[in-house]
Amino acid sequence: MKLSPQTAPAEPDDLLIRFHNQVGAAVDVTGTISRARWSCHGCGEVHSDYSLRVTREDVSEHAAACRAAYHRLNR
């Protein structure tokens, strides 16, 4: 089976920002300004319950470093 990056998964209703990692997999920031959560569709890493400012810095660093192409989230 060939795995390709999850570049355009369905957008959650509470999507705030979508980043892309080094290979194009989406990294979604969801939630609210006071309680945001991010999840990487490349490697599956998830972080939650931070302000949007802190989350944005964290997810930006992750997206810049992550090279994973595919992870089945919600499994």
PyMOL Python script that loads the backbone (N, CA, C, O; Angstrom):
from pymol import cmd

cmd.read_pdbstr("""\
ATOM      1  N   MET A   1       0.839  -1.162   0.000  1.00  0.00           N
ATOM      2  CA  MET A   1       0.000   0.000   0.000  1.00  0.00           C
ATOM      3  C   MET A   1       0.894   1.238   0.000  1.00  0.00           C
ATOM      4  O   MET A   1       1.824   1.338   0.800  1.00  0.00           O
ATOM      5  N   LYS A   2       0.609   2.174  -0.897  1.00  0.00           N
ATOM      6  CA  LYS A   2       1.355   3.421  -0.939  1.00  0.00           C
ATOM      7  C   LYS A   2       0.691   4.424  -0.013  1.00  0.00           C
ATOM      8  O   LYS A   2      -0.523   4.625  -0.063  1.00  0.00           O
ATOM      9  N   LEU A   3       1.494   5.051   0.832  1.00  0.00           N
ATOM     10  CA  LEU A   3       0.979   6.067   1.736  1.00  0.00           C
ATOM     11  C   LEU A   3       1.416   7.432   1.241  1.00  0.00           C
ATOM     12  O   LEU A   3       2.594   7.650   0.956  1.00  0.00           O
ATOM     13  N   SER A   4       0.483   8.337   1.140  1.00  0.00           N
ATOM     14  CA  SER A   4       0.819   9.692   0.735  1.00  0.00           C
ATOM     15  C   SER A   4       0.371  10.661   1.819  1.00  0.00           C
ATOM     16  O   SER A   4      -0.513  10.335   2.611  1.00  0.00           O
ATOM     17  N   PRO A   5       0.969  11.848   1.866  1.00  0.00           N
ATOM     18  CA  PRO A   5       0.640  12.783   2.938  1.00  0.00           C
ATOM     19  C   PRO A   5      -0.842  13.134   2.979  1.00  0.00           C
ATOM     20  O   PRO A   5      -1.503  13.255   1.948  1.00  0.00           O
ATOM     21  N   GLN A   6      -1.338  13.292   4.193  1.00  0.00           N
ATOM     22  CA  GLN A   6      -2.710  13.753   4.411  1.00  0.00           C
ATOM     23  C   GLN A   6      -2.693  15.277   4.286  1.00  0.00           C
ATOM     24  O   GLN A   6      -2.723  15.986   5.292  1.00  0.00           O
ATOM     25  N   THR A   7      -2.646  15.774   3.055  1.00  0.00           N
ATOM     26  CA  THR A   7      -2.495  17.208   2.838  1.00  0.00           C
ATOM     27  C   THR A   7      -3.798  17.977   2.970  1.00  0.00           C
ATOM     28  O   THR A   7      -3.781  19.167   3.284  1.00  0.00           O
ATOM     29  N   ALA A   8      -4.922  17.322   2.736  1.00  0.00           N
ATOM     30  CA  ALA A   8      -6.206  18.024   2.782  1.00  0.00           C
ATOM     31  C   ALA A   8      -7.296  17.180   3.425  1.00  0.00           C
ATOM     32  O   ALA A   8      -8.316  16.903   2.794  1.00  0.00           O
ATOM     33  N   PRO A   9      -7.090  16.764   4.689  1.00  0.00           N
ATOM     34  CA  PRO A   9      -8.166  16.030   5.359  1.00  0.00           C
ATOM     35  C   PRO A   9      -9.365  16.953   5.571  1.00  0.00           C
ATOM     36  O   PRO A   9      -9.242  18.174   5.477  1.00  0.00           O
ATOM     37  N   ALA A  10     -10.505  16.368   5.852  1.00  0.00           N
ATOM     38  CA  ALA A  10     -11.714  17.168   6.104  1.00  0.00           C
ATOM     39  C   ALA A  10     -11.438  18.185   7.208  1.00  0.00           C
ATOM     40  O   ALA A  10     -10.764  17.882   8.193  1.00  0.00           O
ATOM     41  N   GLU A  11     -11.965  19.386   7.030  1.00  0.00           N
ATOM     42  CA  GLU A  11     -11.751  20.437   8.022  1.00  0.00           C
ATOM     43  C   GLU A  11     -12.758  20.313   9.158  1.00  0.00           C
ATOM     44  O   GLU A  11     -13.966  20.322   8.919  1.00  0.00           O
ATOM     45  N   PRO A  12     -12.269  20.195  10.404  1.00  0.00           N
ATOM     46  CA  PRO A  12     -13.185  20.164  11.539  1.00  0.00           C
ATOM     47  C   PRO A  12     -13.914  21.504  11.664  1.00  0.00           C
ATOM     48  O   PRO A  12     -13.405  22.531  11.216  1.00  0.00           O
ATOM     49  N   ASP A  13     -15.096  21.495  12.269  1.00  0.00           N
ATOM     50  CA  ASP A  13     -15.880  22.721  12.440  1.00  0.00           C
ATOM     51  C   ASP A  13     -15.133  23.783  13.247  1.00  0.00           C
ATOM     52  O   ASP A  13     -15.312  24.980  13.022  1.00  0.00           O
ATOM     53  N   ASP A  14     -14.293  23.340  14.189  1.00  0.00           N
ATOM     54  CA  ASP A  14     -13.595  24.293  15.055  1.00  0.00           C
ATOM     55  C   ASP A  14     -12.143  24.535  14.623  1.00  0.00           C
ATOM     56  O   ASP A  14     -11.308  24.918  15.443  1.00  0.00           O
ATOM     57  N   LEU A  15     -11.840  24.314  13.336  1.00  0.00           N
ATOM     58  CA  LEU A  15     -10.483  24.537  12.820  1.00  0.00           C
ATOM     59  C   LEU A  15     -10.125  26.015  12.916  1.00  0.00           C
ATOM     60  O   LEU A  15     -10.863  26.873  12.433  1.00  0.00           O
ATOM     61  N   LEU A  16      -8.985  26.307  13.545  1.00  0.00           N
ATOM     62  CA  LEU A  16      -8.503  27.678  13.668  1.00  0.00           C
ATOM     63  C   LEU A  16      -7.388  27.963  12.666  1.00  0.00           C
ATOM     64  O   LEU A  16      -7.390  29.006  12.012  1.00  0.00           O
ATOM     65  N   ILE A  17      -6.437  27.037  12.544  1.00  0.00           N
ATOM     66  CA  ILE A  17      -5.278  27.208  11.664  1.00  0.00           C
ATOM     67  C   ILE A  17      -4.895  25.840  11.113  1.00  0.00           C
ATOM     68  O   ILE A  17      -5.024  24.831  11.806  1.00  0.00           O
ATOM     69  N   ARG A  18      -4.428  25.801   9.879  1.00  0.00           N
ATOM     70  CA  ARG A  18      -3.881  24.559   9.318  1.00  0.00           C
ATOM     71  C   ARG A  18      -2.454  24.840   8.842  1.00  0.00           C
ATOM     72  O   ARG A  18      -2.228  25.682   7.972  1.00  0.00           O
ATOM     73  N   PHE A  19      -1.507  24.122   9.425  1.00  0.00           N
ATOM     74  CA  PHE A  19      -0.109  24.168   9.002  1.00  0.00           C
ATOM     75  C   PHE A  19       0.146  22.932   8.151  1.00  0.00           C
ATOM     76  O   PHE A  19      -0.706  22.046   8.084  1.00  0.00           O
ATOM     77  N   HIS A  20       1.289  22.858   7.507  1.00  0.00           N
ATOM     78  CA  HIS A  20       1.720  21.653   6.800  1.00  0.00           C
ATOM     79  C   HIS A  20       3.152  21.345   7.207  1.00  0.00           C
ATOM     80  O   HIS A  20       3.983  22.246   7.326  1.00  0.00           O
ATOM     81  N   ASN A  21       3.435  20.049   7.422  1.00  0.00           N
ATOM     82  CA  ASN A  21       4.783  19.665   7.824  1.00  0.00           C
ATOM     83  C   ASN A  21       5.710  19.610   6.608  1.00  0.00           C
ATOM     84  O   ASN A  21       5.317  20.013   5.512  1.00  0.00           O
ATOM     85  N   GLN A  22       6.927  19.118   6.792  1.00  0.00           N
ATOM     86  CA  GLN A  22       7.934  19.121   5.728  1.00  0.00           C
ATOM     87  C   GLN A  22       7.524  18.348   4.484  1.00  0.00           C
ATOM     88  O   GLN A  22       7.972  18.674   3.385  1.00  0.00           O
ATOM     89  N   VAL A  23       6.684  17.333   4.633  1.00  0.00           N
ATOM     90  CA  VAL A  23       6.271  16.540   3.466  1.00  0.00           C
ATOM     91  C   VAL A  23       4.839  16.852   3.035  1.00  0.00           C
ATOM     92  O   VAL A  23       4.290  16.180   2.162  1.00  0.00           O
ATOM     93  N   GLY A  24       4.239  17.868   3.645  1.00  0.00           N
ATOM     94  CA  GLY A  24       2.920  18.313   3.216  1.00  0.00           C
ATOM     95  C   GLY A  24       1.751  17.807   4.028  1.00  0.00           C
ATOM     96  O   GLY A  24       0.614  18.186   3.748  1.00  0.00           O
ATOM     97  N   ALA A  25       1.982  16.961   5.030  1.00  0.00           N
ATOM     98  CA  ALA A  25       0.876  16.473   5.855  1.00  0.00           C
ATOM     99  C   ALA A  25       0.311  17.626   6.689  1.00  0.00           C
ATOM    100  O   ALA A  25       1.060  18.454   7.206  1.00  0.00           O
ATOM    101  N   ALA A  26      -1.001  17.668   6.812  1.00  0.00           N
ATOM    102  CA  ALA A  26      -1.665  18.741   7.553  1.00  0.00           C
ATOM    103  C   ALA A  26      -1.425  18.600   9.054  1.00  0.00           C
ATOM    104  O   ALA A  26      -1.372  17.497   9.597  1.00  0.00           O
ATOM    105  N   VAL A  27      -1.284  19.749   9.700  1.00  0.00           N
ATOM    106  CA  VAL A  27      -1.207  19.833  11.153  1.00  0.00           C
ATOM    107  C   VAL A  27      -2.271  20.849  11.552  1.00  0.00           C
ATOM    108  O   VAL A  27      -2.115  22.046  11.313  1.00  0.00           O
ATOM    109  N   ASP A  28      -3.356  20.366  12.164  1.00  0.00           N
ATOM    110  CA  ASP A  28      -4.524  21.197  12.448  1.00  0.00           C
ATOM    111  C   ASP A  28      -4.522  21.740  13.867  1.00  0.00           C
ATOM    112  O   ASP A  28      -4.212  21.025  14.820  1.00  0.00           O
ATOM    113  N   VAL A  29      -4.872  23.015  13.993  1.00  0.00           N
ATOM    114  CA  VAL A  29      -5.104  23.649  15.288  1.00  0.00           C
ATOM    115  C   VAL A  29      -6.607  23.861  15.396  1.00  0.00           C
ATOM    116  O   VAL A  29      -7.208  24.537  14.560  1.00  0.00           O
ATOM    117  N   THR A  30      -7.211  23.283  16.426  1.00  0.00           N
ATOM    118  CA  THR A  30      -8.652  23.374  16.626  1.00  0.00           C
ATOM    119  C   THR A  30      -8.948  23.908  18.023  1.00  0.00           C
ATOM    120  O   THR A  30      -8.050  24.014  18.858  1.00  0.00           O
ATOM    121  N   GLY A  31     -10.202  24.239  18.268  1.00  0.00           N
ATOM    122  CA  GLY A  31     -10.618  24.672  19.595  1.00  0.00           C
ATOM    123  C   GLY A  31     -11.003  26.129  19.628  1.00  0.00           C
ATOM    124  O   GLY A  31     -11.669  26.635  18.725  1.00  0.00           O
ATOM    125  N   THR A  32     -10.568  26.811  20.699  1.00  0.00           N
ATOM    126  CA  THR A  32     -10.871  28.228  20.890  1.00  0.00           C
ATOM    127  C   THR A  32      -9.571  28.980  21.164  1.00  0.00           C
ATOM    128  O   THR A  32      -8.513  28.374  21.334  1.00  0.00           O
ATOM    129  N   ILE A  33      -9.664  30.293  21.203  1.00  0.00           N
ATOM    130  CA  ILE A  33      -8.469  31.102  21.461  1.00  0.00           C
ATOM    131  C   ILE A  33      -7.878  30.788  22.829  1.00  0.00           C
ATOM    132  O   ILE A  33      -6.657  30.796  22.984  1.00  0.00           O
ATOM    133  N   SER A  34      -8.714  30.512  23.821  1.00  0.00           N
ATOM    134  CA  SER A  34      -8.204  30.238  25.166  1.00  0.00           C
ATOM    135  C   SER A  34      -7.839  28.773  25.393  1.00  0.00           C
ATOM    136  O   SER A  34      -7.045  28.469  26.283  1.00  0.00           O
ATOM    137  N   ARG A  35      -8.406  27.863  24.602  1.00  0.00           N
ATOM    138  CA  ARG A  35      -8.099  26.426  24.745  1.00  0.00           C
ATOM    139  C   ARG A  35      -7.977  25.799  23.372  1.00  0.00           C
ATOM    140  O   ARG A  35      -8.964  25.349  22.789  1.00  0.00           O
ATOM    141  N   ALA A  36      -6.766  25.774  22.866  1.00  0.00           N
ATOM    142  CA  ALA A  36      -6.525  25.225  21.537  1.00  0.00           C
ATOM    143  C   ALA A  36      -5.836  23.867  21.642  1.00  0.00           C
ATOM    144  O   ALA A  36      -5.223  23.536  22.657  1.00  0.00           O
ATOM    145  N   ARG A  37      -5.954  23.095  20.569  1.00  0.00           N
ATOM    146  CA  ARG A  37      -5.383  21.742  20.502  1.00  0.00           C
ATOM    147  C   ARG A  37      -4.814  21.582  19.105  1.00  0.00           C
ATOM    148  O   ARG A  37      -5.412  22.056  18.139  1.00  0.00           O
ATOM    149  N   TRP A  38      -3.657  20.915  18.977  1.00  0.00           N
ATOM    150  CA  TRP A  38      -3.173  20.628  17.633  1.00  0.00           C
ATOM    151  C   TRP A  38      -2.948  19.144  17.456  1.00  0.00           C
ATOM    152  O   TRP A  38      -2.621  18.431  18.404  1.00  0.00           O
ATOM    153  N   SER A  39      -3.128  18.685  16.222  1.00  0.00           N
ATOM    154  CA  SER A  39      -2.915  17.276  15.888  1.00  0.00           C
ATOM    155  C   SER A  39      -2.265  17.193  14.515  1.00  0.00           C
ATOM    156  O   SER A  39      -2.674  17.870  13.572  1.00  0.00           O
ATOM    157  N   CYS A  40      -1.243  16.348  14.424  1.00  0.00           N
ATOM    158  CA  CYS A  40      -0.488  16.179  13.186  1.00  0.00           C
ATOM    159  C   CYS A  40      -1.020  14.967  12.432  1.00  0.00           C
ATOM    160  O   CYS A  40      -1.045  13.859  12.968  1.00  0.00           O
ATOM    161  N   HIS A  41      -1.443  15.177  11.196  1.00  0.00           N
ATOM    162  CA  HIS A  41      -1.920  14.078  10.363  1.00  0.00           C
ATOM    163  C   HIS A  41      -0.759  13.287   9.771  1.00  0.00           C
ATOM    164  O   HIS A  41      -0.977  12.295   9.076  1.00  0.00           O
ATOM    165  N   GLY A  42       0.470  13.717  10.041  1.00  0.00           N
ATOM    166  CA  GLY A  42       1.650  12.993   9.579  1.00  0.00           C
ATOM    167  C   GLY A  42       2.095  11.952  10.587  1.00  0.00           C
ATOM    168  O   GLY A  42       2.199  10.771  10.257  1.00  0.00           O
ATOM    169  N   CYS A  43       2.362  12.383  11.825  1.00  0.00           N
ATOM    170  CA  CYS A  43       2.901  11.456  12.829  1.00  0.00           C
ATOM    171  C   CYS A  43       1.902  11.087  13.917  1.00  0.00           C
ATOM    172  O   CYS A  43       2.117  10.125  14.655  1.00  0.00           O
ATOM    173  N   GLY A  44       0.814  11.841  14.025  1.00  0.00           N
ATOM    174  CA  GLY A  44      -0.201  11.542  15.030  1.00  0.00           C
ATOM    175  C   GLY A  44      -0.006  12.232  16.359  1.00  0.00           C
ATOM    176  O   GLY A  44      -0.813  12.047  17.269  1.00  0.00           O
ATOM    177  N   GLU A  45       1.046  13.026  16.499  1.00  0.00           N
ATOM    178  CA  GLU A  45       1.270  13.730  17.761  1.00  0.00           C
ATOM    179  C   GLU A  45       0.139  14.721  18.010  1.00  0.00           C
ATOM    180  O   GLU A  45      -0.353  15.367  17.085  1.00  0.00           O
ATOM    181  N   VAL A  46      -0.268  14.832  19.285  1.00  0.00           N
ATOM    182  CA  VAL A  46      -1.367  15.714  19.677  1.00  0.00           C
ATOM    183  C   VAL A  46      -0.968  16.453  20.952  1.00  0.00           C
ATOM    184  O   VAL A  46      -0.415  15.856  21.875  1.00  0.00           O
ATOM    185  N   HIS A  47      -1.249  17.747  20.996  1.00  0.00           N
ATOM    186  CA  HIS A  47      -1.053  18.549  22.204  1.00  0.00           C
ATOM    187  C   HIS A  47      -2.317  19.362  22.418  1.00  0.00           C
ATOM    188  O   HIS A  47      -2.924  19.823  21.452  1.00  0.00           O
ATOM    189  N   SER A  48      -2.728  19.546  23.677  1.00  0.00           N
ATOM    190  CA  SER A  48      -3.978  20.269  23.911  1.00  0.00           C
ATOM    191  C   SER A  48      -3.943  21.122  25.162  1.00  0.00           C
ATOM    192  O   SER A  48      -3.033  21.037  25.987  1.00  0.00           O
ATOM    193  N   ASP A  49      -4.982  21.955  25.270  1.00  0.00           N
ATOM    194  CA  ASP A  49      -5.265  22.796  26.433  1.00  0.00           C
ATOM    195  C   ASP A  49      -4.248  23.900  26.683  1.00  0.00           C
ATOM    196  O   ASP A  49      -3.829  24.126  27.819  1.00  0.00           O
ATOM    197  N   TYR A  50      -3.859  24.578  25.624  1.00  0.00           N
ATOM    198  CA  TYR A  50      -3.010  25.756  25.747  1.00  0.00           C
ATOM    199  C   TYR A  50      -3.706  26.917  25.043  1.00  0.00           C
ATOM    200  O   TYR A  50      -4.629  26.707  24.256  1.00  0.00           O
ATOM    201  N   SER A  51      -3.267  28.134  25.327  1.00  0.00           N
ATOM    202  CA  SER A  51      -3.816  29.286  24.604  1.00  0.00           C
ATOM    203  C   SER A  51      -3.396  29.197  23.138  1.00  0.00           C
ATOM    204  O   SER A  51      -2.431  28.509  22.806  1.00  0.00           O
ATOM    205  N   LEU A  52      -4.112  29.883  22.276  1.00  0.00           N
ATOM    206  CA  LEU A  52      -3.787  29.851  20.850  1.00  0.00           C
ATOM    207  C   LEU A  52      -2.376  30.371  20.594  1.00  0.00           C
ATOM    208  O   LEU A  52      -1.682  29.842  19.725  1.00  0.00           O
ATOM    209  N   ARG A  53      -1.939  31.384  21.321  1.00  0.00           N
ATOM    210  CA  ARG A  53      -0.591  31.925  21.132  1.00  0.00           C
ATOM    211  C   ARG A  53       0.470  30.862  21.391  1.00  0.00           C
ATOM    212  O   ARG A  53       1.380  30.684  20.581  1.00  0.00           O
ATOM    213  N   VAL A  54       0.361  30.156  22.511  1.00  0.00           N
ATOM    214  CA  VAL A  54       1.319  29.099  22.849  1.00  0.00           C
ATOM    215  C   VAL A  54       1.207  27.953  21.851  1.00  0.00           C
ATOM    216  O   VAL A  54       2.220  27.419  21.399  1.00  0.00           O
ATOM    217  N   THR A  55      -0.013  27.576  21.509  1.00  0.00           N
ATOM    218  CA  THR A  55      -0.239  26.480  20.566  1.00  0.00           C
ATOM    219  C   THR A  55       0.352  26.805  19.205  1.00  0.00           C
ATOM    220  O   THR A  55       0.969  25.941  18.581  1.00  0.00           O
ATOM    221  N   ARG A  56       0.178  28.025  18.735  1.00  0.00           N
ATOM    222  CA  ARG A  56       0.692  28.421  17.418  1.00  0.00           C
ATOM    223  C   ARG A  56       2.216  28.297  17.372  1.00  0.00           C
ATOM    224  O   ARG A  56       2.763  27.824  16.375  1.00  0.00           O
ATOM    225  N   GLU A  57       2.903  28.710  18.427  1.00  0.00           N
ATOM    226  CA  GLU A  57       4.363  28.590  18.477  1.00  0.00           C
ATOM    227  C   GLU A  57       4.778  27.120  18.473  1.00  0.00           C
ATOM    228  O   GLU A  57       5.698  26.733  17.754  1.00  0.00           O
ATOM    229  N   ASP A  58       4.098  26.306  19.276  1.00  0.00           N
ATOM    230  CA  ASP A  58       4.412  24.880  19.393  1.00  0.00           C
ATOM    231  C   ASP A  58       4.186  24.145  18.073  1.00  0.00           C
ATOM    232  O   ASP A  58       5.043  23.377  17.636  1.00  0.00           O
ATOM    233  N   VAL A  59       3.043  24.375  17.441  1.00  0.00           N
ATOM    234  CA  VAL A  59       2.720  23.666  16.200  1.00  0.00           C
ATOM    235  C   VAL A  59       3.621  24.129  15.060  1.00  0.00           C
ATOM    236  O   VAL A  59       3.956  23.337  14.180  1.00  0.00           O
ATOM    237  N   SER A  60       4.013  25.389  15.066  1.00  0.00           N
ATOM    238  CA  SER A  60       4.917  25.885  14.032  1.00  0.00           C
ATOM    239  C   SER A  60       6.263  25.168  14.112  1.00  0.00           C
ATOM    240  O   SER A  60       6.817  24.769  13.088  1.00  0.00           O
ATOM    241  N   GLU A  61       6.788  25.004  15.320  1.00  0.00           N
ATOM    242  CA  GLU A  61       8.044  24.266  15.511  1.00  0.00           C
ATOM    243  C   GLU A  61       7.881  22.811  15.082  1.00  0.00           C
ATOM    244  O   GLU A  61       8.762  22.252  14.430  1.00  0.00           O
ATOM    245  N   HIS A  62       6.757  22.200  15.446  1.00  0.00           N
ATOM    246  CA  HIS A  62       6.529  20.799  15.081  1.00  0.00           C
ATOM    247  C   HIS A  62       6.459  20.641  13.567  1.00  0.00           C
ATOM    248  O   HIS A  62       7.112  19.763  13.004  1.00  0.00           O
ATOM    249  N   ALA A  63       5.674  21.482  12.910  1.00  0.00           N
ATOM    250  CA  ALA A  63       5.514  21.379  11.457  1.00  0.00           C
ATOM    251  C   ALA A  63       6.845  21.565  10.734  1.00  0.00           C
ATOM    252  O   ALA A  63       7.090  20.924   9.712  1.00  0.00           O
ATOM    253  N   ALA A  64       7.701  22.432  11.253  1.00  0.00           N
ATOM    254  CA  ALA A  64       9.003  22.672  10.627  1.00  0.00           C
ATOM    255  C   ALA A  64       9.932  21.467  10.756  1.00  0.00           C
ATOM    256  O   ALA A  64      10.823  21.285   9.926  1.00  0.00           O
ATOM    257  N   ALA A  65       9.735  20.646  11.782  1.00  0.00           N
ATOM    258  CA  ALA A  65      10.634  19.517  12.022  1.00  0.00           C
ATOM    259  C   ALA A  65      10.076  18.162  11.584  1.00  0.00           C
ATOM    260  O   ALA A  65      10.854  17.258  11.277  1.00  0.00           O
ATOM    261  N   CYS A  66       8.762  17.997  11.548  1.00  0.00           N
ATOM    262  CA  CYS A  66       8.139  16.690  11.294  1.00  0.00           C
ATOM    263  C   CYS A  66       8.262  16.282   9.825  1.00  0.00           C
ATOM    264  O   CYS A  66       7.981  17.068   8.920  1.00  0.00           O
ATOM    265  N   ARG A  67       8.690  15.035   9.611  1.00  0.00           N
ATOM    266  CA  ARG A  67       8.819  14.497   8.255  1.00  0.00           C
ATOM    267  C   ARG A  67       7.900  13.295   8.032  1.00  0.00           C
ATOM    268  O   ARG A  67       8.030  12.596   7.027  1.00  0.00           O
ATOM    269  N   ALA A  68       6.981  13.055   8.955  1.00  0.00           N
ATOM    270  CA  ALA A  68       6.073  11.916   8.810  1.00  0.00           C
ATOM    271  C   ALA A  68       5.002  12.235   7.770  1.00  0.00           C
ATOM    272  O   ALA A  68       4.502  13.357   7.697  1.00  0.00           O
ATOM    273  N   ALA A  69       4.661  11.231   6.973  1.00  0.00           N
ATOM    274  CA  ALA A  69       3.731  11.461   5.871  1.00  0.00           C
ATOM    275  C   ALA A  69       2.300  11.033   6.169  1.00  0.00           C
ATOM    276  O   ALA A  69       1.367  11.599   5.599  1.00  0.00           O
ATOM    277  N   TYR A  70       2.102  10.060   7.037  1.00  0.00           N
ATOM    278  CA  TYR A  70       0.748   9.528   7.166  1.00  0.00           C
ATOM    279  C   TYR A  70       0.555   8.889   8.527  1.00  0.00           C
ATOM    280  O   TYR A  70       1.388   8.109   8.990  1.00  0.00           O
ATOM    281  N   HIS A  71      -0.539   9.225   9.150  1.00  0.00           N
ATOM    282  CA  HIS A  71      -0.922   8.589  10.411  1.00  0.00           C
ATOM    283  C   HIS A  71      -2.437   8.499  10.420  1.00  0.00           C
ATOM    284  O   HIS A  71      -3.123   9.456  10.064  1.00  0.00           O
ATOM    285  N   ARG A  72      -2.946   7.378  10.817  1.00  0.00           N
ATOM    286  CA  ARG A  72      -4.404   7.218  10.899  1.00  0.00           C
ATOM    287  C   ARG A  72      -4.871   7.750  12.241  1.00  0.00           C
ATOM    288  O   ARG A  72      -4.779   7.067  13.261  1.00  0.00           O
ATOM    289  N   LEU A  73      -5.372   8.971  12.229  1.00  0.00           N
ATOM    290  CA  LEU A  73      -5.876   9.585  13.454  1.00  0.00           C
ATOM    291  C   LEU A  73      -7.209   8.954  13.827  1.00  0.00           C
ATOM    292  O   LEU A  73      -7.907   8.397  12.979  1.00  0.00           O
ATOM    293  N   ASN A  74      -7.548   9.049  15.087  1.00  0.00           N
ATOM    294  CA  ASN A  74      -8.820   8.526  15.606  1.00  0.00           C
ATOM    295  C   ASN A  74      -8.942   7.021  15.442  1.00  0.00           C
ATOM    296  O   ASN A  74     -10.035   6.527  15.164  1.00  0.00           O
ATOM    297  N   ARG A  75      -7.868   6.286  15.604  1.00  0.00           N
ATOM    298  CA  ARG A  75      -7.928   4.829  15.529  1.00  0.00           C
ATOM    299  C   ARG A  75      -7.751   4.258  16.886  1.00  0.00           C
ATOM    300  O   ARG A  75      -7.769   3.038  17.049  1.00  0.00           O
TER     301      ARG A  75
END
""", "prot")
cmd.dss("prot")
cmd.show_as("cartoon", "prot")
cmd.util.cbc("prot")
cmd.orient("prot")
